[in-house]
Amino acid sequence: MRRVFFQPDIGEAVVYQIYFNSVGVAFDQKITSDENDRIQADREWNGTYNVKTNIGEDRWTLEAAIPLNQLGVEGNIHADWGINFRRKHQRLNSTGDWLVPISYDPATYGTLKFE
């Protein structure tokens, strides 16, 4: 599984979490937190993605096009987003995270710069 967390507006507590598996099936949800830092997952939120995968003997790769308007972004993009990534390998019971800990807390995310 490949998992990505997007926070398009660093000033808002809204995170989009998208999982992709090796055959291109997606699971996604919109995560929000309230003023008391309680997490709410909206699993009814569904994005539409153009996904291509390639399964090799010892690996698989994924390419996904994610329309930015589905993440609440319109028009010209010159901004910083919060972002994090995770790779999970069920059979080997292993994970690889870009930034640790993996969390719904955007304060733990790295920065994706659009210029």
C-alpha positions as CSV (number, residue, x, y, z in Angstrom):
1,M,0.0,0.0,0.0
2,R,1.1,3.5,-0.7
3,R,-0.4,6.2,1.5
4,V,-0.1,9.9,1.1
5,F,-1.4,12.7,3.4
6,F,-2.1,16.1,1.8
7,Q,-2.8,19.3,3.7
8,P,-3.4,21.9,0.9
9,D,-4.0,24.8,3.3
10,I,-1.5,24.8,6.2
11,G,-3.7,27.3,8.1
12,E,-6.7,24.8,8.2
13,A,-6.9,21.5,10.0
14,V,-8.0,19.6,6.9
15,V,-6.0,16.6,5.7
16,Y,-6.8,14.3,2.7
17,Q,-5.5,10.8,3.2
18,I,-5.3,8.6,0.1
19,Y,-4.2,4.9,-0.1
20,F,-3.4,3.1,-3.3
21,N,-2.7,-0.7,-3.6
22,S,-0.7,-2.5,-6.2
23,V,-3.7,-2.9,-8.6
24,G,-4.6,0.8,-8.4
25,V,-7.6,0.6,-6.0
26,A,-7.9,3.7,-3.9
27,F,-9.2,4.3,-0.4
28,D,-9.5,7.9,0.7
29,Q,-10.9,10.1,3.4
30,K,-11.1,13.7,4.5
31,I,-9.7,14.2,8.0
32,T,-10.6,17.3,10.1
33,S,-10.0,18.2,13.7
34,D,-12.1,20.5,15.9
35,E,-10.9,23.1,18.4
36,N,-10.3,20.3,21.0
37,D,-8.1,18.4,18.5
38,R,-10.7,15.6,18.1
39,I,-10.3,13.9,14.8
40,Q,-13.2,13.3,12.5
41,A,-12.9,11.1,9.4
42,D,-15.2,11.7,6.5
43,R,-15.1,8.4,4.6
44,E,-18.0,9.5,2.4
45,W,-15.5,11.9,0.7
46,N,-14.3,10.3,-2.5
47,G,-11.8,11.5,-5.0
48,T,-11.4,10.4,-8.6
49,Y,-7.9,9.5,-9.7
50,N,-6.1,8.4,-12.8
51,V,-3.9,5.5,-11.6
52,K,-1.3,3.4,-13.4
53,T,0.6,0.5,-11.7
54,N,3.2,-1.9,-12.8
55,I,3.8,-5.1,-10.9
56,G,7.3,-6.6,-11.3
57,E,8.9,-9.8,-9.8
58,D,10.2,-8.0,-6.7
59,R,8.4,-4.6,-6.7
60,W,5.5,-2.6,-7.9
61,T,5.2,1.0,-8.9
62,L,2.4,3.5,-8.9
63,E,1.7,6.7,-10.8
64,A,-1.4,8.7,-9.8
65,A,-2.9,11.9,-11.2
66,I,-4.9,13.6,-8.5
67,P,-7.0,16.6,-9.7
68,L,-6.2,19.4,-7.3
69,N,-9.8,20.8,-7.3
70,Q,-10.8,17.6,-5.4
71,L,-8.6,18.8,-2.6
72,G,-10.2,22.2,-2.4
73,V,-7.6,23.9,-4.6
74,E,-8.6,26.1,-7.5
75,G,-6.6,28.2,-10.0
76,N,-3.0,29.1,-9.9
77,I,-1.0,27.3,-7.2
78,H,1.9,29.1,-5.4
79,A,1.7,27.8,-1.9
80,D,3.2,25.5,0.6
81,W,1.3,22.3,1.6
82,G,1.7,19.9,4.4
83,I,2.6,16.4,3.2
84,N,3.7,13.0,4.4
85,F,4.1,9.5,2.8
86,R,4.0,5.9,3.9
87,R,4.7,2.6,2.2
88,K,3.3,-0.5,3.9
89,H,4.3,-4.0,2.9
90,Q,1.7,-6.4,4.5
91,R,3.4,-9.7,3.6
92,L,6.7,-8.6,5.2
93,N,5.0,-6.7,8.0
94,S,7.1,-3.6,7.3
95,T,6.6,0.1,6.7
96,G,8.6,2.9,5.4
97,D,7.7,6.4,6.4
98,W,9.0,9.7,5.1
99,L,8.5,11.5,8.4
100,V,7.9,9.8,11.7
101,P,5.5,9.6,13.3
102,I,2.8,9.0,10.8
103,S,-0.2,10.9,12.1
104,Y,-3.3,12.9,11.3
105,D,-1.6,15.9,13.0
106,P,-0.4,18.2,10.3
107,A,2.2,19.6,12.6
108,T,4.2,16.4,12.0
109,Y,4.2,16.9,8.2
110,G,6.8,18.0,5.8
111,T,6.4,20.8,3.3
112,L,5.5,20.5,-0.4
113,K,6.4,23.8,-2.2
114,F,4.6,24.8,-5.4
115,E,6.4,27.6,-7.3
